[in-house]
Amino acid sequence: MEHAPAWLINSLIYLGAAVLVVPLSKALGLGAIIGYLAAGIAIGPWGLGLVTNVEDILHFAEFGVVLMLFLVGLELEPKRLWSLRRPIFGWGSAQVLGCAAVLFAIGWAFGVDWRVSLVAALGLALSSTAIALQVFGERNLLRTSGGQAGFSILLFQDVAAIPILALLPLLAVGSDTGPAITAADRTFEGLKIVGVIAGIVIGGRLAIRPLLRWIARSNTPEIFTAASLLLVVAIAALMQFVGLSMALGAFLAGVLLAESEYRRELETDIEPFKGLLLGLFFIAVGMSIDFGVLLQRPGLMALVVVGFLAIKCVVIYALAKAMGVPYQERPVFTLLLAQGGEFAFVVFQAAGPNVLAPAVASFLIAAVALSMLVSPLLLVALDKWVLPRYGASKKTSMKEISEPQDAKVLICGFGRYGQIVGRLLSAQGLKLTVLEHDPDTIESLREFGFRVFYGDATRLDLLRTAGAATAKVLVVAVDDVEQSLAIVDLAREHFPQAKIVARARNVGHLFQLLDRKVDLVEREVFESSLRSGRAVLEEIGWPAHEAREAAMRFRTMNIRLMHDTYPHYKDRAKLISANKAGRQQFAEQMARERAQRRLRAGGSWGLDQDEEDGGFGIEQFEPGEPGSPSQAAVRSDARTTAAAPAKVAAKET
């Protein structure tokens, strides 16, 4: 019997370790990342010794970071990226240069060779983009000022990796570094770099979108997925060919495709691969920790890890204060940027023996890996012991819910939508409890006399304190779709007595709310859009009563069509068929009514006889919207009840 191939055995080991250790880590409240790191330690050379080719695995797993930066780029439109240019290059450079300068000065003061001290300082100044962005996302902090500041600094660090890597060969002067590099060689390398970057920019604008459109027309989802991966792999290979950062190239490609109609589909296709490869990356980091170096000098290792974490914390906290990061967000912001990063492994490995001796490189790699290992533990300690006291010391701007509330209505989210609901109910003398997580919004609303509490409504303990257990109605008015669904899930499980009135951003969101049997779903722009359309008809000459009747018929038909398509929203073919049939039926009905109006009025009100009806059904789907099938999502919204999907909501009065 033939032996199983090595890749099959390794796959079994990696997947088995992840499946066993990561759920246990999350159950203990330590998070997935520390689970991956622990799994890597367990199967690595210093654990059970099941895997020995750590370097090869680490190089392959770094592609997970590349995919992550590509997805981050997809979320940033070029206009938004341009608006962040100052925090990226201003605060980002301040963080990297500030931390590196302090670390370099301390290393040099202790007699470390200046070249070793410089490379170590630059590598240790970098942070883990993978861990920081994941934690920011899990805590819904990416949209906050602290999250935006952290993202800007992390993005600059990825850019800064390029000149750092370019600096390493210069530090090897005086060693046997091979043939001298001529001016012509440098010119050629520079032109090659400019050409590749220009090719990515021009290709992203002109060539990639038509190519993706052609592939999408083939109606083969697996080929579109392959094309998505090919796009990232090709760009990473080009950047590697010219000696630049693969992650930076992937990020640049993502930004160029951020305005593409295929953005959501690309995200959907690449997300599973990113998650798996990032998990493999952290497993490889755990395996790469050289416990031999640690055991030889445990005291020095502890001193280095604690020392550089403490130094970075001081510098970054001062920077956060200067940047105006809110008081409550500074501890998490500081800790996430203080840990070592994945690009430090690349820097220390690329330095080579001419700059860093192998023993020194192994020592620094182990120090970075240990900082990434202890950071999730420090984050847990921060949540448990520091943040409660930290928040309690700042009472002037945020009023904490100190005792259970007994309001009949609890509103989650008090933006432009929730405020209108709250003002209407308050005008009727109803007692409300309002939860909002944006401190700036809360401060502004309290100036106008609103009773708003600070907090994240996706937290079960906060919902209980806010009175969800006794509330008769829970209004879910948050803007974010995922947060909205999370709140609904918590309410359905723990507060069944509360009727849920939810805001739906689009039909994809609405259908997911219907799946959860929400009592009443309101489309956020549907009624106002109808009134605008009705006003347009009146402005072009329609009598007011005719315009109102046309709007009401459209409303009724649109809601009916939404209910007809709801059972098929996970099946794209059936969904399109039902939508087209409903639109055609409505178009024929409108054509008959137009003909009757012309006969009665002897003419038309701003519409030509041969004008065709269109767009009277639910709006066309866009690729990748939440709750949509494959390459589709619905951009319209609807009002309905989940208990009786075929029942149209109360008519407008």
Secondary structure, 3 states (H helix, E strand, C coil): CCCCCHHHHHHHHHHHHHHHHHHHHHHCCCCHHHHHHHHHHHHCCCCCCCCCCHHHHHHHHCHHHHHHHHHHHHCCCHHHHHHCHHHHHHHHHHHHHHHHHHHHHHHHHCCCCHHHHHHHHHHHHCCCHHHHHHHHHHCCCCCCHHHHHHHHHHHHHHHHHHHHHHHHHHHCCCCCCCCCCCHHHHHHHHHHHHHHHHHHHHHHHHHHHHHHHHHHCCCCHHHHHHHHHHHHHHHHHHHHHCCCCHHHHHHHHHHHCCCCCCHHHHHHHHHHHHHHHHHHHHHHHHHHCCHHHHHHCHHHHHHHHHHHHHHHHHHHHHHHHHHCCCHHHHHHHHHHHHCCCHHHHHHHHHHCCCCCCHHHHHHHHHHHHHHHHHHHHHHHHHHHHHHHHHHHCCCCCCCCCCCCCCCCEEEECCCHHHHHHHHHHHHCCCCEEEEECCHHHHHHHHHCCCCEEECCCCCHHHHHHCCCCCCCEEEECCCCHHHHHHHHHHHHHHCCCCEEEEEECCHHHHHHHHHCCCCEEEECCHHHHHHHHHHHHHHCCCCHHHHHHHHHHHHHHHHHHHHHHHHHCCCHHHHHHHHHHHHHHHHHHHHHHHHHHHHHHCCCCCCCCCCCCCCCCCCCECCCCCCCCCCCCECCCCCECCCCCCCECCCCC
